[in-house]
Amino acid sequence: MELQPELMQEIGARLIDDAPDGWARIEVKVTAAGERADISMVVTMPDGTVVPVRMAVPQTAAAIMRLRTEVYQEDIGTWYNAVIVIDEDQRMQIQYDYDNPPFGPYDVTAANIADQIAELFDDLLEDHRALPRLPWNLPDWHPASITDPARLGGAVEGVMVAAAPAGWTRLHVRYEAAADVIVTTFSITMSDGTVLQRLSLPGLGDDVIAASRRAYHQRENRLWYRASFDLENGADLRVDYEQREPFGGVYDPDGWGDGGADPELLRRDHEMFPVPLDQLPYWHPAKSRDFALDRDLLDQLRGALLAASPGPWYRLILDVRAVADVIKTRLVTKIDRWDYDISAELDEHGIQLMQAIRASAYRTRPAKGAWYAAQFALANPRMIAATLDYDAPPSWDFPDLPQEDSPATSEDVAPTPDVDADLVRRDHEMYPRDPNHLPE
């Protein structure tokens, strides 16, 4: 990319002003990533003496750093290292290095390159967010391009050994991930048998783990949800990528499941990293449902249900019936496993929120049209699960409350629709379906 002459002139003039009188050559070395930068300047005198020079004003360094954004291109990014030379005739040349890590030198061919640059990961990822490259143009050593699990293992081993106190006998790191949520557990076993637990691993940010998981998906066409790194003192690192449920299991509002893996989070993960349904693990919610819901809208609904419910409660179940722009709701509060209390319907804000949720679900899967019935359930204040019914005949009837702790289904509703046919036609105009998805 051609540089602006004004910037080149400014850099040259400032460097010449900083140089001592009678100089024969000016050389400036720059290395940078993210908010970090090192700039060194030396001047060669006519007799061959090399003199280090401190830049007189910060504006000189600022002008040099602007070179990174000036030469940036979306496909190849920008440089990590640069050398600026001005000869005695005041001609300036700049050599850019896009391929080697900053703040080196490093041996990029070494097997432990990830260990060597582990302390730079956060800076490199911050730099990549600000000045991104296409994935295939990233150097192999870059944390955002980790494609070999062994390299991630080397990086994890390096940072967990550095973070562990003296006297450890075993180190174990487990990452659990879905969509943009990553949970870290770092366990340290000491020589006396004491186990220390931490919820972070300093020096290795979530961006690195997310990048590795993304690369794993691209390479394997499947995902890991739990990654474990186990190191006994004096032994080799053991690495295990698993398809087991993350966060303690999948949260199930209709049963006894109290894990922290929100079904909507896992479905969003599937939207981000699609794989064939037959390659999903048996427990994955996307195997039984192919729609997605807007996360922000679900969070708003969760807040509305919590605000509308009495306390304490065992389950909150919101039943919804919808056709066109008409929405009817019923909030059921389960005091315990057997007792129910029916609260008032959602207020006007809640109805508007439900209309937005219905429209959002339609946008993600327009061929199926809009759902006529839905159930939203909470078993704890953090997680909300949804069941949408596109096929049951439109009806304003709500299911009878079950006598046992089992979910209500469309079979509990009278099969004869009591909704005006004109309203159903208007619904189809608002949310047209593919003919193959129209119920009989």
N, C-alpha and C positions, 0 to 999 in steps of 0.2 A: 504494500500500500504506500502511495506517495505521501510523504510528510509535508506538513504545512511549512513553507519557507520561514514564516515568522517564528515558529518554534525552534527550528534549527538555528536561526540567527540568534535567538535569545540564549539558547544553551551555549553556543560557541562564544558569544560575547561574555557571558557570565564566567565561563571557565577561564578565558583569557584574562579577565579582570582578577581572578583569584590566583593566577600563576605569578611567580616572581619574575622580575625583569630579566630579560636575556635568555628566556627559556628556549629550548630547541624542539621539545616534543611534550605534549600533554597526553596522558592516558588515564581514563576513568573506567573503573570496573563497577558494574551494578549487578546486584542479585536481589530478587524480590518475589514475594508471593503474599497475597492478601494485604494486610496492613503492615507487614514487615518488609524492611528493605535495608540493605547494606550498600553503601557507596564509598569507594576509596579512590583517591586521586593522587597520582605521582607525576612529577615533572622531571624530564631529563634535561640537564644543562649541556651547553656546548662541549664541555670537557668530559661528558659521559656520566657525570654524577647524577644519581637518582635521588630526588628530594620528595618526601611525602608532603602533601599540601592539604590543609583543612579548608573546606569551603567556607567563605566568609559569611554568607547569608543563607538562610534556609530556602530562599526562593530558588537558588540554583538546584538543590536537590529536588524541589517540587517540580521544576521544569523538566528535569531528567525523568522523573517518574511519570510525567504526562506522556512520555514516549510509549509507555505500555498501552495506554488507551488509544493513542494515535495510530499505532500499527495494528491494533486488534482487528481480527476478521472472524466472523462467526464460525467458519469451518475450521480454521487452524489456530484460533485463539491468539495469544500473545506470548512474548518471550519471558523466560525466567532469568536469563543472564544476558548481559550486554557489555560490550567493550567499545568505548568512544575514544578515538585517537584524533588529535589535531597536530599536524606537522608544522614545521617552522614557517611554511608559506601560508599558514592559517587555513589549510584545507582539512575538512573534517570527514572522517569515515566512521561508520558504526557497524559493528558485527553483532548480530542477534543470535541467541541460542534458545531454541524452542524445545529442545529434547532432553536436556540434563537437569537434574534437580537443582533448585536454588540452594544457596548457603553451603555449597560443596567445598572441595570435590568429593564425589561419591563414586563407587564402582557399581555402575548400573547393571553390569553383567553378573555380579555376585548373587549367590542364592539367597543371601540374607539382606538384600537391598531394602525389603520392607522394614526390617529391624533398624537399618541404618537411618532411614528417614522417618521413623515412627513419630518423632517429636515434631515433624513438619506437617503431619496429616491435617490438623485443623486449619493451618494456614493455607495449605494447598486446596482444601475443599472450599474454604471461604473465597479464595481466588477464583476457583472454578465456577462458583455461583455468580460472581461479579462479571467474569470474563470467560464464559463457557466455550468449550470446544465440542465439535462432534465426537462421539465416543470413540470412533475408530482412529481419530487423530490424537488421542491422548497417549502419552508414553506408557509403556507397560508398568513402570514403577509408580505411576500416579494412583493414589488411593481410590479415585473414582473409576479406575479402569481395572480393578482387581477382578481377574477372571479365573485364577487358579486358587482353589481352596487352600493349597499348601502355603501360598504366599500370605493369605489372611491368617493362617495359623501361625506363621512366623511373626507377623506383626502383633498378634494377640499375646504370644509367648513373651515377646520382648517387653511389652508394656506391663504385663501382669507381674513379671519378675521384678521389674523396676519399681512397681507400686507395693510389693509385698515387704513386710518387715523382716528383719533378720530372724533366723530360727524357724522358718517355715519348712514343712515337710511335703505339703501338697497344696496345689493351687487349682481352682476350678472356676471357670467362667461359663455362664450360660446366657445366651441371648435368645429371647422370645420375640417374635415379630409378626405383625400383620398390618398391611397398608402402611401408614406413616407412624405407627406406634412400635417402639422398640423398648423392651424391658431388659435390663442387665442385672445379673446376680453374680457377685464375685465372692467366692468362699476361700478362706485361707485357713488351712489346718496347721497349727503350730506343733512343735516337738513335744509339748506336754499334753497334746490331745485337744487343746482348746480350738474351737472353730470360730473365726471372725467372719462376719458377713457384711458386705458393702453392696450398695445399689448402683454403683458406677465403677467404671474402670478408667482412671485418669489417663489421658494421652491417646485415647482411641474413641473418637466421637461417634454418635449414631449415624452420621453421614457415611462413615466408612462401612459400617455393617449394612446399611441400606444399599450402598453401591455394590457390595459383594453379593447381596441377595438378588439384586437386579441382574448382575452378571450370571449368577447361577441359573436364574430363570431363562436367560437368553441361551445359555449353553445346553441345559438339560431339558428345557421345555417343561419344567416342574419347579416346585418351590420347597424350601425348607421353612419350617415354622419355629423350630428350636435348633440352635447350634451350640454344641458343648465343646469346651476346650479343657482338657484335664492334664495336669503336669505334676508328676511326682519328682521330688528332688533327686537328680542323678539319672532320670529316665527320659525317654523321648515323649514329646507331646502327643496326646491322643485327641483326634478331632472327630466329631460325629455330627452329621447333618440329618435332622429327623423331620418326619412328617407327622409327628404327634401333635395333639392339640396344644396350642400355646396358652399362657396365662392361666394355667390350672384347669383347663377344660372349657368346653363351649357352654355358655350361659343358656339355661333352658327355663323360661318363665312358667312353663306348664308342667314341669316335673320337679325333680329334686336337684337338678344341676345348678350349682352355685359358682361355677368357674367364671373367670373374668373375661373370656373371649366372647365379645359381643357378636352375635350373628351378622349384624349389619356391617361391622368392621371387617369381618372375614369376607363378606360378599363384595365390599369395596376393594379389598385386597385382590379378589378374583377379577374385578374390573380392571385394576391396575396391571395385573400379571395373569392374563388369561391362559388357561391350559385346557386341553380336552377334558370333558366332565368325567370320562372313565379313568383319567389319571389323577383326579382329586382323591384325597383320602376319604374313607367311608364316612367320617364324622363331619365333613365340610358342609355347611348350610347351602352352598351354591349347587350341590348335587340335587337338592330337592326344590330349588326355586331359582328362576333365572332373571328376576327383576332386581333393581337397585333403588334405594331411597336416598334422598338428599340428607347428608349427615347433620347439617345445621338445622334443617327443619325438624328432624327427629329429636335433636337436643332441645329445641324450643318446645316440642310437644311433651317431652319428658318433664320439663320444668312446669308446664301448664298442668299436667296430671298431678305432680307433687303438690302444687299450690291448691288444687281443687279437692284433694283427698283429705279425709280426717286421719288422724294418727292415733296409735300406731297401726300398721297394716302388715299383712302377710303377702298379699298380691294386689296389684292394681290392674284391672282389665277394662280397656275401653273398646266397646263394640261400636262400629260405625256402619251406617247404611247411606249410600250416595247414588243419586241419579241426576245428571245434568248439574244444575247449580243448587240442588236441594241436598242438605246434609242433615242427618239425624244421628244422635249419639246417645250412648248409655255408659256411664262409668260405674263399674262394679268394684267395690272394695271388699276384699276377702280379709276378714279379721284374723282368721286362722284357717286351718286346712278345710274346715267344714262350714264355717259361718260366713254369711254374705251381708253386705249393706249396699243398697243402690243409692248412689249420690245423684245430684242434679246433672242435667246435660251440660256439655261444654258451653261456655259463654260465647259471645259474638266473636271475640278474638280467637277462641279455640276453633270455631267453625271456619273462620277465614284461614287459619293455619291448616286445617284438614283439607280445605279446597286446594291450598298450595301443595300439600303432600300428594294429593291425588293427581294434580297436574304434573308434578315432578316425576311421579312414577310413570305416567303416560309418556313423557318425553324420553325416558330411558328405554322403553319398549313400546313404541307407538303401534306396532302391528297388532298387539293384544288389546288395544283400546284402554279404557279406564276401568278400574275395579268397581264392583257394586257393593261389596261388603269387605270389611276389614276388622282385624282385631289387633290392638296394640297392648302389650303386657309388660309390667314391671315386677320383678321379684326382688329387686334392690334399687336404691336410688340412682345407681350409676348406669344401669343398662336398660335399654328398651328393645323389645323384639316385636316384629310385625308379621302378620299373616294376612295376605290379600287374596280375595276370591273374585276372579274375573268371570266365572262361568255360572254361578248360582243365579236363578232368576231374580231380577230386582224386586226387593220387598222392603217394606218399612218395619216388618216384624223382627224382633230380636229373639235369639234362641233362649229357651228355658235355661235357667241356671242349673248346671250339672250338680248332681248329688254327691259326686266324688271329685277328687282333684284331677280332672281331666279337661282338656281344652274343648270349648264349644266349636262345632263345625257346622257347615252349611246344611248337613243332614238334620240338624235340630230345628231348622226353619221350615215353615210350611212351604211346599214346593210351588204353590200357586201364587204368581206375582199379584200384588195389589197396587202396583204403580201404574199411573195413567200411561197409555201407549204413546201419547204425544210427548210426554216427558222422556220416555225411552228414546224416541226418535231424535229429540233435541240433544240428548246425551251423545248419540252417535254422530250428530253434526259437530258437537264440540270436541269429541274424542273419536274420530273415525277409526274403525278397525279394518284390518285386512279381512276380506271375506272368509278366508280359511279359519279365522279365529272367532267368527260370529257364532254364538250359541244357537242351537236349534230353536 
